[in-house]
Amino acid sequence: MSSPLWFLLVFAALMAATCLITWVHLLWPLAVVRQVVLIRFGLGGPAMLGWINLAACWMVPSCLGIA
């Protein structure tokens, strides 16, 4: 019963960050994803960068929706 509820926490966090995201720029999460992938896979960076990419990947569709 509680398994689908995790999405509501992510959705609430993204909606709370909407003003901050639009104030900074709508494409910055996409730039973060691109840089992390470049460093992690192109330059052999640490696997811990994947957690940064996870958060940024959730923000990309949210920013596209805001735009």
KOLROKOL-377017 format. One record per residue: y, x, z of N, C-alpha, C in turn; chain; residue in one letter. Coordinates in steps of 0.02 Angstrom, whole numbers, plus 50000, padded with zeros to 5 digits. Layout:
BEGIN
((Y; X; Z); (Y; X; Z); (Y; X; Z); 'A'; 'A')
...
end
This chain:
BEGIN
((49940; 50041; 50000); (50000; 50000; 50000); (50063; 50043; 50000); 'A'; 'M')
((50062; 50100; 50033); (50122; 50141; 50037); (50129; 50191; 49980); 'A'; 'S')
((50079; 50197; 49937); (50082; 50248; 49884); (50139; 50237; 49834); 'A'; 'S')
((50154; 50176; 49813); (50210; 50170; 49765); (50279; 50174; 49798); 'A'; 'P')
((50283; 50178; 49863); (50348; 50177; 49896); (50384; 50244; 49894); 'A'; 'L')
((50350; 50298; 49877); (50383; 50363; 49874); (50438; 50364; 49821); 'A'; 'W')
((50430; 50324; 49768); (50480; 50322; 49715); (50546; 50293; 49740); 'A'; 'F')
((50542; 50248; 49788); (50604; 50219; 49814); (50647; 50271; 49849); 'A'; 'L')
((50616; 50318; 49882); (50655; 50372; 49914); (50688; 50417; 49863); 'A'; 'L')
((50653; 50433; 49810); (50682; 50473; 49756); (50739; 50435; 49723); 'A'; 'V')
((50728; 50371; 49710); (50779; 50329; 49678); (50841; 50324; 49722); 'A'; 'F')
((50831; 50315; 49787); (50888; 50310; 49833); (50927; 50375; 49835); 'A'; 'A')
((50892; 50432; 49835); (50926; 50496; 49835); (50966; 50507; 49771); 'A'; 'A')
((50938; 50488; 49714); (50973; 50495; 49651); (51034; 50449; 49647); 'A'; 'L')
((51028; 50389; 49672); (51084; 50343; 49672); (51139; 50367; 49719); 'A'; 'M')
((51120; 50398; 49775); (51169; 50424; 49821); (51206; 50484; 49791); 'A'; 'A')
((51173; 50521; 49747); (51203; 50580; 49716); (51239; 50564; 49651); 'A'; 'A')
((51244; 50501; 49632); (51274; 50483; 49568); (51347; 50506; 49563); 'A'; 'T')
((51386; 50495; 49614); (51457; 50515; 49611); (51464; 50590; 49606); 'A'; 'C')
((51422; 50626; 49642); (51424; 50699; 49639); (51404; 50725; 49570); 'A'; 'L')
((51352; 50694; 49542); (51328; 50715; 49476); (51381; 50702; 49422); 'A'; 'I')
((51413; 50645; 49424); (51464; 50630; 49374); (51527; 50672; 49385); 'A'; 'T')
((51541; 50691; 49446); (51599; 50732; 49459); (51589; 50803; 49433); 'A'; 'W')
((51530; 50831; 49442); (51517; 50899; 49420); (51512; 50899; 49344); 'A'; 'V')
((51460; 50871; 49317); (51451; 50863; 49245); (51385; 50830; 49233); 'A'; 'H')
((51379; 50790; 49182); (51318; 50752; 49171); (51261; 50795; 49144); 'A'; 'L')
((51276; 50852; 49115); (51223; 50892; 49085); (51201; 50951; 49128); 'A'; 'L')
((51227; 50959; 49189); (51208; 51018; 49228); (51135; 51018; 49248); 'A'; 'W')
((51102; 50960; 49264); (51031; 50965; 49278); (50990; 50989; 49219); 'A'; 'P')
((51009; 50970; 49159); (50974; 50994; 49099); (50983; 51069; 49091); 'A'; 'L')
((51041; 51095; 49107); (51052; 51167; 49104); (51012; 51203; 49158); 'A'; 'A')
((51005; 51173; 49217); (50964; 51203; 49269); (50891; 51206; 49248); 'A'; 'V')
((50865; 51153; 49219); (50796; 51152; 49195); (50785; 51207; 49143); 'A'; 'V')
((50832; 51213; 49097); (50825; 51263; 49044); (50825; 51334; 49073); 'A'; 'R')
((50869; 51348; 49120); (50873; 51414; 49149); (50811; 51431; 49190); 'A'; 'Q')
((50787; 51383; 49229); (50728; 51395; 49271); (50667; 51408; 49227); 'A'; 'V')
((50659; 51370; 49174); (50602; 51381; 49129); (50608; 51450; 49095); 'A'; 'V')
((50668; 51468; 49076); (50678; 51534; 49045); (50660; 51590; 49093); 'A'; 'L')
((50684; 51585; 49155); (50671; 51638; 49204); (50597; 51639; 49224); 'A'; 'I')
((50569; 51579; 49236); (50501; 51576; 49262); (50449; 51597; 49209); 'A'; 'R')
((50455; 51571; 49149); (50404; 51584; 49099); (50423; 51640; 49051); 'A'; 'F')
((50486; 51646; 49034); (50508; 51697; 48988); (50512; 51766; 49019); 'A'; 'G')
((50536; 51769; 49081); (50545; 51833; 49114); (50494; 51847; 49169); 'A'; 'L')
((50446; 51801; 49178); (50394; 51811; 49228); (50419; 51803; 49299); 'A'; 'G')
((50461; 51754; 49311); (50488; 51743; 49378); (50437; 51713; 49425); 'A'; 'G')
((50455; 51705; 49488); (50408; 51678; 49538); (50394; 51603; 49527); 'A'; 'P')
((50335; 51583; 49550); (50314; 51513; 49541); (50354; 51465; 49586); 'A'; 'A')
((50388; 51490; 49637); (50427; 51448; 49682); (50486; 51415; 49646); 'A'; 'M')
((50506; 51442; 49589); (50560; 51412; 49550); (50541; 51343; 49524); 'A'; 'L')
((50476; 51328; 49523); (50454; 51262; 49501); (50481; 51206; 49544); 'A'; 'G')
((50493; 51219; 49608); (50520; 51166; 49652); (50592; 51150; 49634); 'A'; 'W')
((50630; 51199; 49613); (50698; 51185; 49589); (50695; 51143; 49526); 'A'; 'I')
((50649; 51161; 49483); (50641; 51126; 49420); (50619; 51054; 49432); 'A'; 'N')
((50578; 51042; 49482); (50555; 50975; 49497); (50614; 50929; 49514); 'A'; 'L')
((50658; 50952; 49557); (50717; 50912; 49575); (50763; 50902; 49516); 'A'; 'A')
((50774; 50953; 49476); (50818; 50947; 49418); (50788; 50901; 49365); 'A'; 'A')
((50723; 50904; 49357); (50690; 50860; 49307); (50696; 50787; 49327); 'A'; 'C')
((50698; 50771; 49390); (50709; 50702; 49411); (50781; 50681; 49396); 'A'; 'W')
((50827; 50727; 49397); (50897; 50710; 49387); (50916; 50701; 49313); 'A'; 'M')
((50878; 50732; 49268); (50895; 50728; 49196); (50894; 50655; 49172); 'A'; 'V')
((50841; 50616; 49182); (50844; 50546; 49159); (50896; 50505; 49195); 'A'; 'P')
((50908; 50521; 49258); (50960; 50486; 49294); (51029; 50499; 49264); 'A'; 'S')
((51043; 50561; 49246); (51107; 50578; 49215); (51114; 50546; 49146); 'A'; 'C')
((51059; 50544; 49109); (51062; 50511; 49044); (51076; 50437; 49051); 'A'; 'L')
((51049; 50407; 49103); (51063; 50336; 49116); (51135; 50325; 49136); 'A'; 'G')
((51163; 50371; 49175); (51232; 50365; 49196); (51279; 50373; 49137); 'A'; 'I')
((51261; 50419; 49091); (51303; 50431; 49033); (51305; 50371; 48988); 'A'; 'A')
end
